[in-house]
Amino acid sequence: MAFTVLDYAADTRLRARARARRRAADSVQSLARRLDWTLLLGVAGLVVYGLWAIGGLNEHDQRQGVYAAIGAVGLVVCLFVDPDFYRRHRQPLYVLLLATLLLVIATAPVIRGSQRWLDIGSFRFQPSEFGKLMLVLALAGFIADRGKRIAEGRTVLAAVGLAAVPLLLVFEQPDIGSSLVYGAALAGVLFIAGTRWLHLGALLAAAVAVGAFVLWLGPAVGVELLEDYQRERLTAFTNPSDDPGGAAYNVNQSILAVGAGGLDGRGVSGATQTNLDYLPEDATDFAFASLAEQRGFFGGAILLALYLLVIWRALKIIMVARDPFSAIVAGGIAVALFVQIAINVGMTVGMAPVTGIPLPFVSVGGSSMITNLVAVGILEAIHARGRLPRRAAP
């Protein structure tokens, strides 16, 4: 009789484990069916296309492939995280953001006039890149918790204050490009949340006034907020012919590289601007110019079409998000990604000042690649739960 009871208990445990495995498999299959596969394929195309482009530049392709693999793992992990988790933990995320940025200022080595990178073993990462995503999550949680109070001016000012602290810390590194992305993320979050046009207009006017003070009014009264090389870059953008061999050299060589590519490109071996090192930072800041020289107008157009596809799908996720927090996060990610693309491509053709913003999914750099893929994972998690009921917070 004892053996019968033991056998029955063992059989019960086996049946329970089998049911648990079936439920897990059904959950994974249900999640897979609810993903935005168009977005995933578009991002996969960008990553593969970027690795192919970087492979034609230098030895960085192997390292970039490792970064892409790590980012892909992060993307998959984020698929299984309910977006409401980030809302409940918005305060720790914000504290972590500030702590890493302060750690950069306190301990990071100065590399080419900037303090932007921290070393963990053999991996060097840029906290400001991860901070773009953490800022969106923290701001979205703050605004979503206040509901209709977004129409109140004090709520908007509080959100601006929360964003201003990390923005100023990034500006202090100094990193104007990432600061612009932080500001764009704030604008995207406020817009999607339903901020009144009057408040958005006031914030725009304030941003213009701050920009005017930093660029013109401050220096006129002896207050210099920019480093010498940053001021020279801005001067080169407004007057590129004044110093063609100095501050304007990078962008001039970039424009030459883009034009030299023609319609179908000069190929890897024929891209003299890249191969002979006339074009600085050809695998990072000016990766688009390198691609345009090697693959021509058609190659650049393919990349921009993939970007357009990804941004379009990211914006569509706003419409299917199950709650305000998820919609605000999707909007903030989409806007931040679009601004990075626009500024990077714009600076390579002389339509924007050189700011050092990487080209998403293409420029060499682990921080940017991993952050962008994790952001896509969060977008997919929002899409997959678009019509599912929201879990009650513990």
Phi, psi and omega in degrees: 000323180297319179296325180295317178295319179294319179297320179296318179295318179296318179297322179297318179296318179297317179296320179295319177296320179296318178297320179296319178296320179295319179296319179296317179296318178297322179296316179296317180295319178296318178298317181298322180291335185265002179286155172273093185290335176295317177296315180299316180294322178297317179293318178300319177298320178296316182295313180295318180296320178294318178296322178296317180294315180294327178299336178271003183256306186197197184281002185287350188298322181294314179295321179295326176296323177295316178299319180296322179295317178297317178297323178296321176297316177299321178300313181296318179300318182294335178299328185266003179261121176297128181305335179296340176301318181292324179295318181291335183246031181296324181292313175300324178297317181293318178297318178298320178300310181295321183296317181291323179292322176293324178296323177299311182296326185278326191232343187292142177288153177274119181237116182052044174082005183229149171248098185229343193240143172244145181254128172237098186065234180269358182261125175254124181233160184248103184303328181297333177292310177295330181296332178301315180287318180297324179295317178300315181296317181292316179294318179299318178295318179299314184287317181298325179292343181260354172056234185288353179289358176297339178286347181274140182298325182291329176293317178297316179297322178296318178296318178297319178297319178298320181284330185294325183296304177295328179299315180292325177295321178290320178299327182288342187298323355265145180213086182295321183301309179294326176300319177297321179293321176300316178295321178294321177298318177300314180298317180296317180297315180295320181295311181295329180288346178096028178299143182297146181300326179299316180291320178296319178296321179294320178294321177297316178297320179295320179296319178296319180295319179295317178299318179296323179292316182296320187273324188233305187294316179302305178302329181294333180252014175089012179258104182259114180257351181251149172290161182301316183291329177291317178296321179295323178296318179293321177296320179295327179291317182282331180224074186295340182275351183289324184218066186296334181263000181244254185296331181270002185299312184302309184290326177297317178293327178294316179297320177298319181296316180297315180292326182292338182291336181061213182279315186245007174085167181259000183079169182294314184286334183266000182278084187292325179302320180278311186293327181266011175063027172288328181265111179288155175051047186289343179256357183238268185298322186249036178297325180294320178296320178296316178298317181295324178292318183283321187249354174076190181300318182296319178296317177294322180295323178298316179297315181294326177294321177295319176299316180299319179298314182294316180296319179300314181292324178297319178293326179295330180297332177303322185286335183257359181300143186280341184209166182302320181301311181298319180295318180295318178299313180300318179295318179297318179296316181298315182294314180299319179295317180298317181296319178299316179296312184297316182291316182296310180295321180297321182287334180287339180247013175081014180263357177210150179293154179288121183235351178085015177285129179286156177274116186306134177070000183237307183301142177295132180154124183289321184299313181295313182299311182296315180299315182294322178290322175297320178299320177296322176300320178293319176301316180293323177297322177295316180295317184294334181253022186299328182242014177269147178295145180287133178290144176288136180293142180293000000 
